[in-house]
Amino acid sequence: MDLKTLHYSLPAFQPSIAPNYLPYIAAFCLLPTFALAFYFSTLPKNLLSLKEPAVALLASVLGGFGVVALFCSVGVYV
């Protein structure tokens, strides 16, 4: 079987997440990111606790997924 017939015999690509849910996923991820960034910037600076890296890690992960979902929702598929 050559590559061309194999290409035409495969089904069309269907994403795991419907594209019409992407703006909601972006909002769900980005709004808490801004809230966590505000919370992180208002923490007391006199001691280093485990709370700071945990908040920063959560905000970073939510921000990363939120930006990718936002780009994909406007047609910039990254």
PyMOL commands that set and color helices and strands:
alter all, ss='L'
color gray80, all
select helices_A, chain A and resi 3-9+19-41+51-73
alter helices_A, ss='H'
color red, helices_A
deselect
rebuild
show_as cartoon
